[in-house]
Amino acid sequence: MWWFQQGLSFLPVSLVVWSAASFVFSYITAIVLHHVDPLVPYISDTGTIPPERCLFGIMLNVSTFLGMATIYVRYKQVSALSPEKPRILRLSKLGLVLGWMSCFGLCIIANFQKCILYYIHVLGACLTFGVGSIYMLVQTILSYLMQPELHSKDIFWARLAVFLWSCSSILSMFVSSVVLYSGLYGQNLVQKLHWDSQEKGYIPHIISTVSEWSLAFSFLSFFLTFIRDFQKISLRAVVSLQGQTLHESPGSFRAEEQALLVAGSI
């Protein structure tokens, strides 16, 4: 059995590989068609014009589903490992809500392009990266609280390092974007897809785009830290049959028929 076949480790692996592929494929398509500049465009710019917009949208929608599944499994794992620790359980539930909010933001980014509906796109980015960073913080705190009995110190330090990486990328992107869109370098820069290195505002633009790519890959790196944990977990679906047919009421069956269970591994 390969390492990515152990337990549910295929979930974070699929999330990271698929999301990275969505960025790379849309970038390559946009470059080949000369829709953006080769040197570090915004990720969103590589998914603005068809056909890369279609590819970008559908692949990120799949990433949204994979992200929600990964976050849910992590929530169930923490709950199962610490059933009698209310503090950890509360943090885990908070993490589930924050994680799903971040995934919803990713869905907004995928379907509302920057050059068409800018403010909705920015809202999606805030949910994805802003709320997502808080999710990373919650998971880092959980890793700290669960060591050394359930988590190794190495995992905690790795997640803390990736969280700090994402925070520095957010800060750099925020400052450079505020400077870039302050009006000092012209208007309607949101619609601008091609930049000349001699233009005013080029340096803040490059800092902003590099920060965005750095932020995206910091998120992917954080989910890579789930692989080892997910190798030790599996989910089982239990189906309770309320009867032998689908057209009779459950109350008409004997108690032993209502208690019939069929279990299968996911």
Disulfide bonds with the S-S distance in Angstrom:
none
